[in-house]
Amino acid sequence: MNGFDSYRIRERADVARLVLVAAFVLLAGTFFRTQIIQHEKFQLRAETNRLRPIALTPPRGTILDRNGSIIAENVPGYSVKVLAPSVDSLLAVIGRIGRFVPVDTAEVEDIVRRFRQARYQPAVIFGDASFETVARLEEHRAVLPGLLIQSEPKRLYPAGKAVAHLVGYVAEVTENDLTAKRFPGADLGTIVGKAGLELEYDDTLRGLPGVRYMEVNARGRLVREDAGGAALQPTPGRPILTTIDLDLQRFIDSIWPPGFRGAMVAMTPGGQIRALYSSPSYDPNVFVGGISRANWRGLNEDVARPLLNRAIQTRYPPASPFKLAIGAMALKRGLIGLDTHMPTPCRGGLRLGNRVFRCWKKEGHGSLDLIGAVAKSCDVYFYQVGLRLGLKAILEDGVLMGFREPSGIDLGNEKDPIWPASTAYFDKLYGPRHWSPPATTLNFSIGQGEITQTLINMMKFYEGLASEGQVSTPYIVRPASSKIVDLGLTQAQLAGLRHSLIAVVEQGTAAASRRKDLAVAGKTGTAQNSHGKDHGWFIGFAPADKPELIVGAIMEFAEHGSGVAPYVVRTLRRQLLGPDTVGTIKIKPLLDETVVTRDTAPRPVELNPDSAAARAREDSIRRSAAAVGPDDAVPPPPEPR
C-alpha cells in the first residue's frame, strides 16, 4: 500500500468519526430537549394516552311553579356504561351483561351507533338502571371488562302527564343537533331539552359538565377508575321560576274528559300563563335515561298524536269566538254601534245571489243588536256585519289584531296561524275567477273558511277584551317581547263587548254553565270539521266586571261549545273561589270520537271552475253582495248545522 492510499483511508476514517460525533451530538440534543426542555409537554401527552377523560353529567336546574312547587327536579340515578377499545369488544361485553340482566336486542344497534360516533367515550348500556340491575352487575364485575357504573342525576317530573306539553322532556343530543348547532357547547352524550320549557330554557337549565379520568392500557382497555387525581366537578344548571300554578294544572288534567283531544289554557290579564294543558298527553319520565324504540314508536304512531301540543301547535277554525273580532273591527271603523240592528232579521239564513248561507238556529233569532247577536251567536247578524266591513278590511284589521302572527309564547315550535295577508292569497290558491269574495267574507265573518288559529292565539285576543283593549305577549317564565297591541276600541265599546259576553253565559248559548256566585263572561263556538263531528270552543274570563283570569278550551269532536263551557267555568271557579266550589257544576259526559283530525281548513265555497253555472253563480253573488235587505231573509233551513 503506497502513501496515497494510506492517506485516503485516514481521511475516510476522520470523516466517519465526524459523522459519528455529529450524530451523537444530535441525539444528545434531542434527548436533552425531550427530557428537560419539553418534559412537561411529553409527560402530559403520555398521561393523556394513558388517562381517558370521561364527562360527568351536571344536574339540570329545577323548574318551579309560581308558589315554589316542583315541576321538574333531579333525583339520584345510575347509568351502566362500557369502556371498550372496539365494537367487537363492546358486543362481547354486552353479550355477557345479557347473561345477568335483560338487554333489549333491538337497542344494541343504537348502542353501537352511538359508540361509533364517540369512540373515546363509554357506551351507554342502561341510561336509567334500577338498583337491582346495578347490584346484579356489581356481583359479576370481574367478568365484565370495561364496566362502569356511574351515579348521575336523573330528571323527574312529579306531575307526570299533567305537565308533559308544558315542561317537555330531555334526551341525549343527536349528531343532527350538533351539525345544525342547535345546542351551543353540547357534545355527544350531553343531555339537552327536546321540547317545552326544557328546550326553550335549555341554556339556563343545562349547566356545565365535569370530568373524571379512567386509566387505560395500550389497547384501550380499562385498568383503573378515578385515576389521575381530583376530578373536575360539574356545575349545576340554574333553576327557573314559572308563572304556572301546578295545582291548577293538575286540576285541569283531573277534569278533562278521558280520550278527548284538545287543549286548555289559563292566563291572567297581562299574559302570565297559569296553566297550559294538552290532551292526549304522555309521561315525560319515559324519556329519562333514553326512551326505548318500542315506546318511541308507540308515541309516534298513535293516531291521537300525544306528542302534539294542541294549545300552540294545532290550528282550528276560530268559529264563533271570532265573531267578537268581527264586531270589534266594525266598531272601530264606525260601521256599527252596540245597539245597531241589521236590515235583515234572522229567519234561519241569508240569501246571497242564488245561495243560502244558514244560521245555526233553523227557526232564526229575529232582529238583534250587537249584544244580542253575540249572546245568541247569530250567524245572520255577523254575515251582514262582515259585508259592511268587506274582505279587504277584515284581512287588514286581522293583521293589526295579531291573527297573522304566532302568539310569541316562550315555548318552542309554536305553529303560525293561517291568515291571508290580502286577496292575492285566494287568487293564487284558486285562480282569480274561481273563488267568491262575498262568500269568503261571509265565511270569515263567523270564523270559518281559510282562517285557522291556535288556542293560544285566540286567548291573546280575549286577553285584550279583558285588559282594557291591550293585548300582550303570553309567557311562562319571561315574555319574549314587550310589544303591546292596542285593539283600537274605546272603553265604552270594550265595556259593551264584555257585556255581550256576560249575556252569553247569563242567557245565551252557555246559560247552562251560569252560576250566581261568579259572573263569567265568555263565548261558545262550533268549529266545522269535514272529517267528523265538529269541534267545540269556549273562551271565558272572570270576574266579568274586573277580570282576573282568562280560560279557554278547544275540544275536538265535542260538537258544540256549550259542551265545553262547563269545564272552563269549573276551572275559573276552582281558581277564583276555591277548590270546594267546583263540585256544584254538572258536566254532561262527552263520548270519545275516534276520528283522525286534519290540521286544514275546509274550502268554504264548493265550485267547479269549469262549470258555467259556477261562474254565473259567482257573478250573481258579487252583484248582490252590496244590496242585502229585509227581503233577503229566507225560511228556516231543514236542518241546523
Secondary structure, DSSP 8 states (H G I E B T S, - for coil): --HHHHHHHHHHHHHHHHHHHHHHHHHHHHHHIIIIITHHHHHHHHHHHHEEEEEE------EE-TTS-EEEEEEEEEEEEE--SSHHHHHHHHHHHHHHS---HHHHHHHHHHHHHSTTS-EEEEEEE-HHHHHHHHHTGGGSTTEEEEEEEEEE-TTGGGGHHHH--EEE--HHHHHTT-STT--TT-EEE-SHHHHHTHHHHH-B-EEEEEEE-TTS-EEESS-SS--B--B----EE-S--HHHHHHHHHHS-TT--EEEEEE-TTSBEEEEEEES---GGGGTT---HHHHHHHHH-TT-TTS-TTTS--B---GGGHHHHHHHHHHTTS--TT---SS-BSSEEEETTEEEE-SSTT--BS--HHHHHHHT-HHHHHHHHHHH-HHHHHHHHHHTTTTS----SSTT----B--SSTHHHHHHH-TTSS-HHHHHHHHHTT-SS-BB-HHHHHHHHHHHHTTTEE---BSSS-S----EE----HHHHHHHHHHHHHHHHHSTTGGG-BTTB--EEEEEEE--TTSS-EEEEEEEESTTS--EEEEEEETT---GGGTHHHHHHHHHHHHH-GGGGGGS-------------S----SS---TT-HHHHHHHHHHHHHTT---GGGB----SS--
